């Protein structure tokens, strides 16, 4: 989903071995937030057909990591986020490893479904010279609002987006550092109170890492 210039990305994908490419592009889709974007892509996927949808974890602009899950909700199919590895695929289901921060869980999911994968799950192959030459002649299918089953403009773009961006700015660089001392229980309390104001996923990740470091430090003491 993007402007017509995004065709170049699909042509590059042809060079990496992709058989067909579809670009969802229409000025009426512009300014979409997560809700409108997930609805738009879900409508397009219905037109194309699918067995398995593979999404990335998050974009570098909105950084919400919610689009894949909302697409699955719109399509009424199961979804799994944080996929680290695809263990097995057959005609009926897919088996994946899901990252739960503190542990990895193996899941069997019925097809059709959607998975959102971590960026390091696989290393993409490089486009070959011969494939890139052939790719230039391959056609990219363009889908617009007129191709969707739902043609109500109020569900797309800015009109379909309850989230409005007021401004975008660079974060403040803060090099202030604090050193905490104490036993495991005291440090855990101090750390929690220090992180309580930040977002839930970031706080959980920070606390998990801190607990891991404390356990590692404790093991080293026992060895001595």
C-alpha positions as CSV (number, residue, x, y, z in Angstrom):
1,X,0.0,0.0,0.0
2,X,1.5,3.3,-1.1
3,X,2.0,5.8,-3.9
4,X,2.8,4.7,-7.5
5,X,6.5,5.0,-6.8
6,X,6.2,1.9,-4.6
7,X,6.0,-0.2,-7.8
8,X,9.8,-0.2,-7.7
9,X,9.8,-2.1,-4.5
10,X,7.5,-4.8,-6.0
11,X,9.7,-5.0,-9.1
12,X,12.7,-5.6,-6.8
13,X,10.7,-8.4,-5.2
14,X,10.2,-9.9,-8.6
15,X,13.9,-10.0,-8.9
16,X,14.1,-12.0,-5.6
17,X,11.7,-14.6,-7.0
18,X,8.2,-13.3,-6.2
19,X,5.7,-14.4,-8.9
20,X,3.0,-11.7,-8.6
21,X,2.7,-8.3,-7.1
22,X,-0.2,-6.0,-6.2
23,X,0.0,-2.3,-5.3
24,X,-2.8,-0.8,-3.3
25,X,-2.7,2.9,-4.4
26,X,-5.3,5.6,-4.5
27,X,-5.1,9.3,-3.3
28,X,-8.3,8.5,-1.3
29,X,-6.2,6.2,0.9
30,X,-3.8,9.0,1.9
31,X,-3.3,9.9,5.5
32,X,-4.6,6.6,6.8
33,X,-3.9,5.6,10.4
34,X,-3.6,2.0,11.7
35,X,-7.4,1.4,11.7
36,X,-7.9,2.7,8.1
37,X,-4.7,1.1,6.8
38,X,-5.6,-2.3,8.2
39,X,-9.1,-2.0,6.7
40,X,-7.8,-1.0,3.3
41,X,-5.2,-3.8,3.1
42,X,-7.8,-6.4,4.3
43,X,-10.2,-5.3,1.6
44,X,-7.5,-5.7,-1.0
45,X,-6.5,-9.1,0.3
46,X,-10.1,-10.3,0.0
47,X,-10.0,-9.5,-3.7
48,X,-6.7,-11.3,-4.2
49,X,-7.3,-14.4,-2.1
50,X,-4.9,-16.0,0.4
51,X,-3.9,-19.0,2.5
52,X,-1.3,-17.4,4.7
53,X,-0.5,-13.6,5.3
54,X,3.0,-12.7,6.4
55,X,3.5,-9.2,7.9
56,X,6.5,-7.5,9.4
57,X,6.4,-6.5,13.0
58,X,6.1,-2.8,12.6
59,X,6.8,0.2,10.4
60,X,9.5,2.8,11.0
61,X,7.1,5.7,11.0
62,X,4.0,4.8,13.0
63,X,5.8,2.1,14.9
64,X,2.5,0.7,16.4
65,X,3.0,-3.0,15.5
66,X,-0.8,-3.2,15.3
67,X,-1.6,-3.3,11.6
68,X,-1.2,-7.1,11.1
69,X,-3.4,-8.0,14.1
70,X,-6.1,-5.6,13.0
71,X,-6.0,-7.0,9.4
72,X,-6.6,-10.5,10.9
73,X,-9.5,-9.1,12.9
74,X,-11.0,-7.6,9.8
75,X,-10.6,-10.8,7.9
76,X,-11.9,-12.9,10.8
77,X,-8.9,-15.2,10.9
78,X,-6.4,-16.2,13.6
79,X,-3.1,-14.3,14.0
80,X,0.2,-14.7,15.8
81,X,2.6,-11.8,16.5
82,X,6.3,-11.9,17.4
83,X,7.0,-15.0,15.2
84,X,10.7,-15.9,15.5
85,X,10.7,-19.1,13.4
86,X,8.4,-21.1,11.1
87,X,8.8,-24.7,12.2
88,X,6.5,-26.5,9.8
89,X,3.7,-25.8,7.2
90,X,1.2,-28.3,5.8
91,X,-2.1,-28.1,4.0
92,X,-4.1,-27.5,7.2
93,X,-1.9,-25.6,9.7
94,X,1.4,-23.8,10.3
95,X,3.6,-24.3,13.3
96,X,5.6,-21.3,14.6
97,X,7.7,-20.1,17.5
98,X,6.3,-17.0,19.2
99,X,8.4,-14.6,21.3
100,X,6.8,-14.0,24.7
101,X,9.8,-11.9,26.0
102,X,10.6,-14.3,28.9
103,X,10.0,-17.5,26.9
104,X,9.3,-18.9,23.5
105,X,6.1,-20.7,22.8
106,X,5.5,-23.1,19.9
107,X,2.0,-22.8,18.4
108,X,0.0,-24.7,15.8
109,X,-2.3,-22.4,13.9
110,X,-5.1,-23.4,11.5
111,X,-4.9,-22.0,8.0
112,X,-5.8,-19.5,6.7
113,X,-4.1,-17.2,9.2
114,X,-1.8,-14.2,9.6
115,X,1.6,-14.1,11.2
116,X,3.7,-11.0,12.1
117,X,7.4,-11.9,12.1
118,X,10.4,-10.4,13.7
119,X,12.9,-8.7,11.3
120,X,15.7,-11.3,11.8
121,X,13.5,-14.3,11.0
122,X,15.2,-14.9,7.7
123,X,17.8,-13.2,5.5
124,X,16.2,-12.3,2.1
125,X,17.9,-13.6,-1.0
126,X,19.7,-11.1,-3.2
127,X,17.9,-10.1,-6.5
128,X,19.6,-11.9,-9.4
129,X,20.7,-10.1,-12.6
130,X,18.6,-12.3,-14.9
131,X,15.5,-12.1,-12.6
132,X,15.8,-8.3,-12.5
133,X,15.9,-8.1,-16.3
134,X,12.7,-10.2,-16.5
135,X,11.1,-8.2,-13.7
136,X,11.1,-5.0,-15.7
137,X,8.6,-6.6,-18.1
138,X,6.3,-8.0,-15.4
139,X,3.1,-6.3,-14.7
140,X,2.2,-5.0,-11.2
141,X,-1.5,-5.1,-10.5
142,X,-2.9,-1.8,-9.2
143,X,-5.9,-1.8,-6.8
144,X,-7.9,1.4,-6.1
145,X,-10.9,2.2,-4.0
146,X,-13.1,1.4,-7.0
147,X,-11.9,-2.2,-6.9
148,X,-12.9,-2.8,-3.3
149,X,-16.1,-4.4,-2.1
150,X,-16.5,-1.6,0.4
151,X,-16.5,1.6,-1.6
152,X,-17.5,3.9,1.2
153,X,-14.8,6.6,1.3
154,X,-15.6,7.3,4.9
155,X,-13.8,4.1,5.8
156,X,-10.5,5.0,4.1
157,X,-7.7,7.6,4.3
158,X,-8.1,10.6,6.6
159,X,-11.9,10.2,6.8
160,X,-11.6,6.7,8.1
161,X,-8.8,7.5,10.6
162,X,-9.8,8.4,14.2
163,X,-6.2,9.1,15.0
164,X,-4.9,12.5,13.8
165,X,-1.2,13.4,13.8
166,X,-0.7,16.9,15.2
167,X,3.0,17.1,14.7
168,X,6.1,15.0,14.3
169,X,9.4,16.0,16.1
170,X,12.7,14.5,17.0
171,X,13.0,13.2,20.5
172,X,14.9,15.1,23.2
173,X,18.4,13.6,23.7
174,X,18.9,13.1,27.4
175,X,22.3,11.8,28.5
176,X,21.5,11.9,32.2
177,X,22.6,8.7,34.0
178,X,21.7,7.3,37.4
179,X,23.5,4.6,39.4
180,X,21.4,2.4,41.7
181,X,22.8,0.3,44.6
182,X,21.2,-2.2,46.8
183,X,20.2,-5.9,47.0
184,X,18.0,-7.6,44.4
185,X,14.7,-6.6,46.1
186,X,15.7,-3.0,46.5
187,X,17.0,-2.6,43.0
188,X,13.8,-4.2,41.6
189,X,11.6,-1.7,43.5
190,X,13.8,1.3,42.4
191,X,13.8,0.1,38.7
192,X,10.0,-0.4,38.7
193,X,9.4,3.1,40.1
194,X,11.8,4.5,37.5
195,X,10.1,2.8,34.6
196,X,6.4,3.1,35.7
197,X,5.8,6.2,33.6
198,X,6.9,4.7,30.2
199,X,4.8,2.5,27.9
200,X,3.8,-1.0,29.0
201,X,5.8,-3.0,26.3
202,X,9.0,-1.0,26.9
203,X,8.6,-1.3,30.7
204,X,8.1,-5.1,30.6
205,X,11.1,-5.5,28.3
206,X,13.3,-3.3,30.5
207,X,12.3,-5.1,33.7
208,X,12.8,-8.5,32.0
209,X,16.3,-7.6,31.0
210,X,17.1,-6.2,34.4
211,X,15.9,-9.4,36.1
212,X,18.0,-11.4,33.7
213,X,21.1,-9.3,34.6
214,X,20.4,-9.6,38.3
215,X,20.1,-13.4,38.1
216,X,23.3,-13.5,36.1
217,X,25.1,-11.4,38.7
218,X,23.7,-13.7,41.5
219,X,25.0,-16.8,39.7
220,X,28.5,-15.3,39.4
221,X,28.5,-14.6,43.1
222,X,27.6,-18.3,43.9
223,X,30.4,-19.6,41.7
224,X,32.9,-17.5,43.7
